């Protein structure tokens, strides 16, 4: 199933979309018409020449955004979303970016290892309904959750969230979320709205629900 169609290419940003369709393109057409009317060249020469000039003037400041749209079309239809390659069972999970350790523990994990107060490595566990925090030097969990933001070409960013084996670095599952940034036209125009657009189906945010699909919790 495709999550975006070719119209997505022209869903640039609120700023450039408004300027191209509401101001910029009509302005170029108007100027082209004025040049056409005052030009003394023959019709067979000036019509294609003026048309080409208008097209080039239109594409020059927005071509980078169109290229971003084309690349986003590929990424969103082929790589975006949740990917599960292998499942496993474990009593615990380690990850520097884990938030909401209580959610993991209530789901059945024996303990969670992550950054606690003052970013110190902490082991979280439950004793009844009480959350227990224990400072540790090194994690012992077999699996790790890693989060990274990567800058790709053409103003595209990839937020990737992976579940890995700490011993082999094998990736068991991952979520990929792509977003595209604004282009040259936006940088020289007033800020009429948000500049970032991205894929949103299916959601790819690396929540603990996704971890549960990959790593089944087991308690002793």
N, C-alpha and C positions, 0 to 999 in steps of 0.2 A: 504494500500500500504506500502511495506517495503522500507525504505530509504537506507538501507545497506544490504549486504548479508554476507555470512559466510567468504568470502575472507577478509572482514573487520577485522576479528580477527587477521589476519596476516599483516594487514596494521598497523604496530606498530608506528614507527616514522622513519624519514629518516635515523637516525643513526643506530638503532637496525635492521631495515629492511635490510640495506646495509650490516651490519656486519654478520647477521645470514645467509643470502642467498649468500653473496659474499665472506665472509671470515670465519666466525665462524663455520658454518655447514660443509663446505668443509674441514676445518682444522680438525674437529672432525672425519670426515670420513677417512681422510688420516691417522691420528693417530690410529684409530681403525683398519685400514687395516694393518698398521705396526705391531701392537700388534698381530693381527690374524696370520700374516705370521711367526713371531718369536716364537709364542706360540707352545708348544709341546703337548697341550691337544688334545683330539680327536675332530674331526670336529663337531660332534653332541653336544659337550659341549661348545667349544670356540665360535662357530658362534652365538648362542643365547646370550651367556654371553657378548661377545664384543658388540653385537647389543644393549643389554640393557644398558650397560655402556655408549655407545655413546648417546643413547636417554636421559638418566638421565643427562649427562653432558650438553646436549643441552637445556633441559627443566629447569634445576636449575636456570640459571640467567634470563630466559625470561618468566617463568611461571606467574609471577605477571602481566606482560604486556598482556599475553594471557587471564588471568582472567579479567583484565580491559577491553579487547576487547569483551569478552562474556557479561559482564555487560553493556557495552556501546551498544552492539547489542540490548539488551532488552530495555534499556532506550530510545534509538533513535527510535525504532519501536513502542513503546507503550506510552511513556510519553512526548517525545520531541515535541515542537511546541506550537501553539496557542490553547487555550482552553477558550471558552465562555460558562458560565453557566447561566448567566442572564443578561438582558439589562435594562437600565434605562435612564431617561432624567435628565439633571442637567444644571444649569447655570454656574457652576464653578467646578474646580478640584484643590485639594491640593496634593503636593508631594515634599519632600525634594530633590529628584533626578531629577525633571523635568528640562529639558533643551529645549531651543527653545520655550519659552512662546508665542512668536509672532505667531508661527504656530498654537497653540491651539486657540488663540484669533481670528485669521483669519478664523478658521474653524467654529466659531460661539459661543464659550464660552464667557460669559460676563466678567469674570476675572479669573486669575490663581494665586494661592498662592504657592510660592516656595522660595527657598533661593536666595537672590539677592546679591548685592555688600557686600563684607566682610561677606558673609554667613548669613546676617540678613534676617529675615522673611519679605517677600515683596509681595504685591498684585499688579499684573500686569493687566492693562486694556488698551483699545484703545480709543482714542478720535480722531475720523477721522482716519488719518494714523499715528498719534503720539502715541508712547508707553508711558503710564503713569505708574510710579512706586510710590507705597505708602507703607511706613513701617507700619507693623501691629504687634500686640503682640501675637495674637492667630488666627489660621485659622477658618473660618466659613463654609467652603465647606463641603458638605454632603459626598463626596467621596474622597478617598485618593489613591495615587499611591505609592506603596512600592516596593523597590528593595533590593534584598539580594543575597549574594553569599554564598553558603553552600558547605562544604567539605564532600563528601560522602566517603565510604570505597573504597578500591582498586584504589586509585589515581584518583578519578572522582570528578569533580566539577559541581555544579548546580548553574546557574545564573537564578534566578526566579524573575519575575516582575508581581506583583499582583495589581488588582484594587479592593479595599475594601470599604464597607460601614463603615464610621467612628463611627457610633453609635452602630452597631451590629457586626462589624468585619466580616461580610459575604463577601466571595470572589465572585465577579461577573465574573471576567475573569483573566487569567494569561497566561504568556508565560514562557516556560521552555527551557533553553538551556544547554546542557550537553557537557562537554569536558573532555578528558582523558589526564593524565600527563604521563611522561616517566617512565620507570622501572629501575631495578637495572643495567641492561646491559648498558643503556645509561649513567648512573652516572660514569662509569669507562672507558668510551670511549671518543674520541675527539668529539667535537660538530660539526657534519656535517650537521646540519639543525635544523629546529624548532622541539620542543619536544611535542607540544600539538596538539591533534587532536580532532575533535568533529563532531556534527551533523549540517547540514546546510540546510536541507529541511524538513519542511518549515522553513523559517527564524523565529527566536524567539528572537527579540531584544527589544520589548516593546516600539516601536515608537508611536508617537501620532496617526498614522493611526490605530493602534490596539485599542487605547483608544476610538477612534471614533466609532469603531464597538461595543463597550460595552456601552459607555455613549454618548447619543445623546445630543448635545448642544442645549440649549434653552435660548433665551434672553427675558427680560421683554418688 
